[in-house]
Amino acid sequence: MKKIKKIKIRVNGKVKSISKDYKMSDLVKNLKIPIKKVAIELNQEIIDKKKINKIYVKNNDKIEIVHFIGGG
């Protein structure tokens, strides 16, 4: 049986252990994030949400997900 390699990432300050071939879109899906209502920052750079299917998460990546809140 093949052992799945795990990597550690930090999402909004919390360490998560995930499989090695993990895309940003997988993370968004698993966290049940409403993609239209958030900004995603990867290692202090805001990413284009149209490209999340092409971005692979790497070991020690720091991801911040910020929700937009309406108000007045």
Secondary structure as a PSIPRED ss2 file (coil, helix, strand):
# PSIPRED VFORMAT (PSIPRED V4.0)

   1 M C   1.000  0.000  0.000
   2 K C   1.000  0.000  0.000
   3 K C   1.000  0.000  0.000
   4 I C   1.000  0.000  0.000
   5 K C   1.000  0.000  0.000
   6 K E   0.000  0.000  1.000
   7 I E   0.000  0.000  1.000
   8 K E   0.000  0.000  1.000
   9 I E   0.000  0.000  1.000
  10 R E   0.000  0.000  1.000
  11 V E   0.000  0.000  1.000
  12 N C   1.000  0.000  0.000
  13 G C   1.000  0.000  0.000
  14 K E   0.000  0.000  1.000
  15 V E   0.000  0.000  1.000
  16 K E   0.000  0.000  1.000
  17 S E   0.000  0.000  1.000
  18 I E   0.000  0.000  1.000
  19 S E   0.000  0.000  1.000
  20 K C   1.000  0.000  0.000
  21 D C   1.000  0.000  0.000
  22 Y C   1.000  0.000  0.000
  23 K E   0.000  0.000  1.000
  24 M H   0.000  1.000  0.000
  25 S H   0.000  1.000  0.000
  26 D H   0.000  1.000  0.000
  27 L H   0.000  1.000  0.000
  28 V H   0.000  1.000  0.000
  29 K H   0.000  1.000  0.000
  30 N H   0.000  1.000  0.000
  31 L C   1.000  0.000  0.000
  32 K C   1.000  0.000  0.000
  33 I C   1.000  0.000  0.000
  34 P C   1.000  0.000  0.000
  35 I H   0.000  1.000  0.000
  36 K H   0.000  1.000  0.000
  37 K H   0.000  1.000  0.000
  38 V E   0.000  0.000  1.000
  39 A E   0.000  0.000  1.000
  40 I E   0.000  0.000  1.000
  41 E E   0.000  0.000  1.000
  42 L E   0.000  0.000  1.000
  43 N C   1.000  0.000  0.000
  44 Q C   1.000  0.000  0.000
  45 E E   0.000  0.000  1.000
  46 I E   0.000  0.000  1.000
  47 I C   1.000  0.000  0.000
  48 D C   1.000  0.000  0.000
  49 K H   0.000  1.000  0.000
  50 K H   0.000  1.000  0.000
  51 K H   0.000  1.000  0.000
  52 I C   1.000  0.000  0.000
  53 N C   1.000  0.000  0.000
  54 K C   1.000  0.000  0.000
  55 I C   1.000  0.000  0.000
  56 Y E   0.000  0.000  1.000
  57 V C   1.000  0.000  0.000
  58 K C   1.000  0.000  0.000
  59 N C   1.000  0.000  0.000
  60 N C   1.000  0.000  0.000
  61 D C   1.000  0.000  0.000
  62 K E   0.000  0.000  1.000
  63 I E   0.000  0.000  1.000
  64 E E   0.000  0.000  1.000
  65 I E   0.000  0.000  1.000
  66 V E   0.000  0.000  1.000
  67 H E   0.000  0.000  1.000
  68 F C   1.000  0.000  0.000
  69 I C   1.000  0.000  0.000
  70 G C   1.000  0.000  0.000
  71 G C   1.000  0.000  0.000
  72 G C   1.000  0.000  0.000
